[in-house]
């Protein structure tokens, strides 16, 4: 049986690159992307549909039209933006997920992918080598919605047998898309500004250590999880996923090895600092490694080199 993918929220940082990888794997005709607005460019042979994830009937119509075997639900309001619009963030993140879960049960969708985040951890979670199971007390509306979403995913798996799979993404770093509204996006913006301006003002303090993952690893890991046999998976809430942890100072030092004149400064009292301070510094992902063979490939030096090489070309 051929796989047909419907991706909801495909225009964001992860969606745009994940969709490209899925098209290579399954073919353009078998990957339908959707978002609330059309992307700037739609290549020949690509299928895109305008869709609001809060419109349940519109989602149902797309499912009936294309008959997907898998749905990737990526539509969400991220951490920093969510703090500005908490009610909208809750509505989008929760009701969008509920719409897809209900329709997946009703219409017999084979697999669902929904991303969670390290934002599910909070001030009382262990900060170093944060385990899969621990105290989780998120204090951002984004983290609260993601934790509630994890519980819903496991509930729908246990109650209805829905094959839903998830990872807790750390900060994702990519040169292909501009930074969005996330707390970890400084680690993308710093590279763009290094090429454009030769300097960057970080909204996080110099010693703020956060877990990060290069986009190539994030995309590969997501597809590996979706390809894993169902019986191998022991976690139906969301798997911890780790790459490399670093501070703004450490990333600036790597940039200076390639761009010696790069300068970094730090702003005070940015509201994103409080969010970052509540998150882990490093993640333990033993369960993902054991259950489906997860293994990151990029370290900080390799990531910085690849980012700057590609951005030099992109931003000419």
Secondary structure, 3 states (H helix, E strand, C coil): CCCCEEEECCCCHHHHHHHHHHHHHHCHHHEEEEECCCCCCCCCCCEEEECCCCCHHHHHHHHHHHCCCEEEECCCCCHHHHHHCHHHHHHHHHHHHHHHHHHHHHHCCCEEEECEEHHHCCCCCCCCCECCCCCCCCCCHHHHHHHHHHHHHHHHHHHHCCCEECEEECEEECCCCCCCCCHHHHHHHHHHHHHHCCEEEECCCCCCCEEEEEHHHHHHHHHHHHHCCHHHCCCCCCEECCCEEECHHHHHHHHHHHCCCCEEEECCCCHHHHHHHCCCCCECCHHHHHHHCCCCCCCHHHHHHHHHHHHHHHCC
